[in-house]
Amino acid sequence: MQNLLNELVGAGISVQLLHTTTETSWEDMDVHGYVLFRNAAGQEIIRKGGFQHNRNLRKGGAWDASAVQQLCEKVTVAVKESSPPAKVGGTPTEESAIAATAA
């Protein structure tokens, strides 16, 4: 995950990690090791199943440099497209302030 985090931060995306405590089956190549991205408003924008699964790490997963770059690009576009517009005049809301740091 560190490779992906580095790419996202380098692209100007603020990241907050949230660990899901739900146990999953090793045999499930989608739910086991998935990553889910939300925008500043909490809306799901990108989900990549099995990205951290040991079987995928080097071929389309967290240790595959091209897969990390592709996912980072998708997240960057999705964040920009889904960010709420900043307020004109007045004080920005917390959400728009967060979105501004993510854009």
C-alpha positions in Angstrom: 0.0 0.0 0.0 2.9 2.3 0.6 3.6 2.6 -3.1 0.0 3.6 -3.8 0.0 6.1 -0.9 3.2 7.7 -2.2 1.7 8.0 -5.7 -1.5 9.6 -4.4 0.3 12.1 -2.1 2.7 12.9 -5.0 -0.4 13.7 -7.2 -1.7 16.1 -4.5 -4.4 13.7 -3.1 -4.9 13.8 0.6 -5.2 10.3 2.0 -6.8 8.9 5.2 -6.6 5.2 5.8 -9.4 3.2 7.3 -9.0 -0.4 8.1 -12.0 -2.7 7.9 -12.1 -5.3 10.7 -14.3 -7.7 8.8 -12.6 -11.0 8.2 -12.6 -12.2 4.6 -11.8 -15.5 3.0 -8.4 -16.0 1.4 -10.1 -17.7 -1.5 -12.2 -14.6 -2.4 -10.0 -12.8 -4.9 -12.2 -9.7 -4.9 -13.3 -8.9 -1.3 -10.0 -10.1 0.2 -7.6 -7.2 -0.2 -9.9 -4.7 -1.9 -9.3 -1.0 -1.7 -12.1 1.6 -1.7 -11.7 5.3 -2.3 -14.1 8.0 -1.2 -14.2 11.7 -2.0 -14.2 14.4 0.6 -18.0 14.1 0.8 -17.8 10.4 1.7 -19.1 9.2 -1.6 -17.5 6.0 -3.0 -15.6 6.9 -6.2 -13.3 3.9 -7.0 -13.2 0.3 -5.8 -10.4 -2.1 -6.8 -11.1 -5.7 -5.7 -8.2 -7.8 -4.6 -5.6 -5.1 -4.9 -3.8 -6.1 -1.7 -4.4 -9.9 -2.1 -1.1 -11.8 -2.0 -1.9 -13.5 -5.3 -2.3 -10.1 -7.1 0.6 -8.2 -5.5 3.0 -8.4 -8.4 0.4 -8.7 -11.2 -2.1 -5.9 -11.0 -1.8 -5.3 -7.3 0.0 -3.1 -4.8 3.5 -4.1 -5.8 2.9 -3.7 -9.6 4.2 -0.3 -10.5 2.0 0.1 -13.6 -1.1 -1.0 -11.7 -0.3 1.5 -8.9 0.1 4.3 -11.5 -3.1 3.4 -13.3 -5.1 3.3 -10.1 -3.6 6.6 -8.9 -4.6 8.2 -12.3 -8.2 6.9 -12.0 -8.5 8.1 -8.4 -7.1 11.5 -9.3 -9.6 12.0 -12.1 -12.5 10.7 -9.9 -11.6 13.0 -7.0 -11.5 16.0 -9.3 -14.8 15.1 -11.0 -16.6 14.4 -7.8 -15.3 17.2 -5.6 -18.0 19.7 -4.5 -17.4 23.2 -5.9 -15.8 25.7 -3.5 -18.1 28.4 -2.2 -17.8 31.8 -3.8 -17.6 34.4 -1.1 -18.0 33.6 2.6 -16.4 30.8 4.5 -15.9 27.5 2.8 -17.5 24.5 4.4 -15.3 21.8 5.9 -16.1 19.5 2.9 -15.0 22.0 0.3 -11.9 22.8 2.3 -11.0 19.1 2.3 -11.9 18.7 -1.4 -9.6 21.7 -2.1 -6.7 19.9 -0.6 -7.5 16.8 -2.5 -7.8 18.5 -5.9 
